C-alpha cells in the first residue's frame, strides 16, 4: 500500500494537505496537481480547467485507486519496467510534438521523473484490471448490431462511397520515430515510381504490407465511416485516377488511389457493422465499468476532504 510513504510526504510538507482517503490510502493535493498535469499533457483533460479539472482529476485518482488496490492482490496484473518505459516514452513524444520538454513540464508541476514513473506504474496496473475485469466482459452480438442498424437507419443514409485501392507501409504500435520516418520515405519513393509509370496494382503486390496486396491493393467499395478518418478525408477528396501523397494513419503510411466515385447512398449493414459495434461497445463498457465501480465502492471507505 502507498499510505505510509504518502503520509510521510504530507508530514514533511504541511502545506500539502490531504484531498481524499481511499481504504486507508491518502491522496494529497499535490497528487491531484500531478494528475492535472498528466491530463493536459495527454489530452485527457476534456477541455476542463480550474476547479472542474481538479475535481475530474481527483475522481480519476479515486477510481484508479480502487482498480489498483484490486490488482495488487493478483499476480497476473504485475507491471514490468519495460511497460513503464514504453508509456513514459509515448508521453515524451506527445509532449515534444507540441514543442515542449517533458522534464521542464514535470519540474513546473513539482514532479520529477522518478515520481512520474511511479504514477505511470499505478495507471498501467489500473488499466490491466480495467481491461480484464471490464473490457473483456463486453461482447456485442450481431443481432444487437443489426437491431441498432434497423432502428437508426437515418444515421447511415447519404454516405459517400468510392472504389479505392491502397498501398500500406505498416508501422507497429511500438514503432519508433525512425520507423515512422522510414515508412514515410518508402511511401514517398514508391509514389514517385508510380508517377514515373509503375503500375499501382503491381506496386501494391510487391511493396504493400496490407493483406489487400494480393488483390493489387484493391479494397473494393468503401463507404463513409468504414475506414479511419485520416484515410477517408483524403480518399473522398481525391478525383478518380489520382494517387495521394503519403497519408499517415494509426497503421502507418498509405498511398491511396481512387478508381471511381459512387453516388451517395444508404450504407449496407456489412459496411457499417464495425462502426456500430464500436459505438455499442463503448456504451456498454461504460455501463459495465460503472457497475463494477459501484459494487467495489459498496465495500470501500472513501472520504473526500476537499471541495474544489
N, C-alpha and C positions, 0 to 999 in steps of 0.2 A: 504493500500500500504506500501511497505518497504522503500520507498525513504527517508523519514525523518531519521529513525534510521541508515540507511546505510550511509547517508550523514554525520551524526554525527560521525560515525566511521572514515570516511575519514578525517574530520576536526581534530579529536583527533590524528590521525596518518597521518601526511602529506606524509609519505613515501608510504602509502597505496593508490596509485593513482587509478583513475577510468579507468576501462578496456572498459566499454561499457555502453550505456544507452538504455533502452527499455521502451518506453511510459512513460518517466519521472522517472522510477526506475533505479538507477545506479547499476552497477556490479563492484565490486572492484577487484583489482588484488589478494587480499587475498582470495576472494571467488573462483577465478579460481584455486588457490593453494589448497583450500579445496576440490574442485571438483576433482582435480587430485589425491589427497589422496584417496578419496572415490572410484574413478575408479580403482585405483590399489588394494584397499582392497577388492573390489567385483569382480575383474577380468574383468571389463568393459573397460579397457584401450586399448584393441585391439592390444596389443603389441607395442603401440606407446610410445615415450619418448621425453623429451626435448620440443622444440618448437612445434612439431607436436601434442604432447599430450596436451600442453597448449591451442592450437587453438581448438582442439577437445573438451576440457573441456569448453572453452568459448562458442563455438557453442551450446553445450549441455545446458548450462545455459540460453542462449538467447532463445532457443526454449522452454525450460521449463518455462521461464518467461511468454511466450505467452500463454501456457496452463494454468498456474497458474492464470494469470490475467483474463482469460476467466472463469475459475472455481470459482473464488471468487465472481462472480456475481450470482452464483446459489447455493441454499441451499443443493441440493442433492449431491454436491461434498465435503461436510464438512468432515474433517478428525478427527477421535477420538483419544484420548490419548492411548487407547488400541492398535490401529493400529500402532501408533508410537512406542510403547513399543515392539511390535512384530517385527517390522522392525529393530530396534536397536539390539534386541536380536539375530536376524538372522545374522546380520553383525558381532556381537561379536563372535558368534560360528564359522563363517568362518575364522575370524582373529585368534582365538585361535587354530583352526585346523592347522594353519600354524606355530604354536608355538610362536605367538606374543601376546601382550597385547594391547587391544584397547585403553585404557586410555593413555598408553605410546605413541602409534602411533598418537593419537589425539594431544597430547602435542607437539610432534616433528613437527606437521604440523600447530602449532599455534592455535589449536582448543581446546574447552572444550566440555563437554557432552551437556550442555545447547544449545550451538550454533549448535552442531551436530544434536540435536533433531529438531531444527528449520529447518535445511536443509532437514531432513527426512520428516518433515511435508509437506513442499512445494513439495517435489518429489512425495509423495503419492497423493497429490492433483492433480499434473500434470498427474500421471498415471490414476487416475479416469477419468479425462477429455479425455485422450487418449483412454481409454477403451470404453467409451460411444460414443465419437464423431468420433472415427476412427475404432477401432476393431469391435464394434458391427454393423458397416455398411458393413462389408466384408462378403459376402456369396459366397461359391463355389458350383455351381450347379453340379449335377452328370455328365451332358453332357460335362462340361468343363474338368472334371477329366478324362472322357473316351477319349476325344479328345487328351489330353496330353499323355495318355497311348498309343494310336494308333500312335501318331507322334514320340514317344520316346521309341519305343519298345526295342531298344538296352540296355537301362538303366535297364531293368528288365529281361534280358536273363542271363542264367547261375547262377541263385540264388540257394544257398544251401537251403535244406529243410529237415525236420525231423518230426517224430511223437513224441510228447512231452506231459508229464504230469507235473504238479507242485503243490506245496502247498505254500500258501502265508500267512505270518504273517504280517498283514497290519499295517502301521503307517501313520497317517494323516499328511497333510501338516503342521499342527500346532504341530506335535508331539515333545515332549521334548527329551533331551538326554536320560533320563530314559526310555521313551517309546521305543526308538531305541534299547537300551540295552536289555530291556525285550523281544522285538521281536526277537533279535538275539539269546538270550538264549533259548527261546521257540523253535525256529527253530533248534538250535543245539541239544537240548534234544530230539526233535522229530526224527532227523536224527539218533541219537544213537538207538532209539527204532526201527526204520526201519532196521538198520543194525543188530539188535538183532532178527529180524524176523517179526516185524509188517508189514502187507501188506500196500504198498504205497497208494493204492486206498482207503482202509479203513481209513488210517490215514488222507487222504485228506478230506474224508466225515465228519470226526469228528472234525478235528482241523483247516482246511484251512479257511481263511477269504475271499477267492475269490469265485465268483459265480460258477466257474468250480468244486467246491467241490461236487455238486450234481451228477457230472459225474465222481467222483473219481479223480478229478484234471485233467482230460483229456482235452487237448487243441486241439487235432487232429493234423493236419499237420500245421506246422509253416514254413513260407518262410522268408529267409533273408531280413531284412528291415521292417518286420512286427511288431516285438517286440522291446522294448527298448534295447539299445546297451549292457547294463550290463547283461541282461538276455541272449541275443543272443551269446555274447562272450563265455559264459560258456556252453550254450546248444549245440553249434556246436563243442565245444572242447571235450565233453563227448563221451564216447563209449556207444553203446546200452546196457541197463541194469544198467548203473551206476547212482547213486544218488549223486548230488552235495553237497558240503558243503553249508552253508547259503550264498546266493547271495544277496547283497544289491542293490536295485533299488530305484527310486523315490517313489515306492509304499510300501516299507517295505523289508522284507527278504523272499527269495524264496528257496525252495528245488526243484531241477529240476531232473526229470527222463526222459532220452531219451529212447524211446521204439524202434525206428527204424530210421536209416539214409537213406534218399532217394536220388535218383540221382538229380544232379543239372539240373534245367530246367527253362524255362521262367515262371516267376511268373504270375499267373492269375490276372485279374483286381481286383477281390474282396480281394485278399491278399495284394495288394499294394495301394488300393484306399486311405487308411488313409495317407500313405506316400505322395502320390501325392497331396492330399488335403492340407496337411501341407505345402508342398512346394509352391503351388499356393497361399495359404492363406498368407504366409509370403511375397511373391512378391506383392500381391495385397494390403496388409496392408501398405507396404512401399509406394506404389503409392498413396493410399488414404491419408496417413499421410502427404506426401509431398504436395498434392493438398490442404489439409486443412491448412497447414502452409503457403502455397503460398497465399491463399485467405486472411488469417489473417494478413500476413505481408504487404499486399497492403494498409491496413488502419493503420499500426503501424509505430511508429517512432523508428528506430533502428540506433544507432550511435556507431560504433566500433572505439575506440580511441587508440588502441594499435596494434602493429604489432609484431608477435612472430617469 
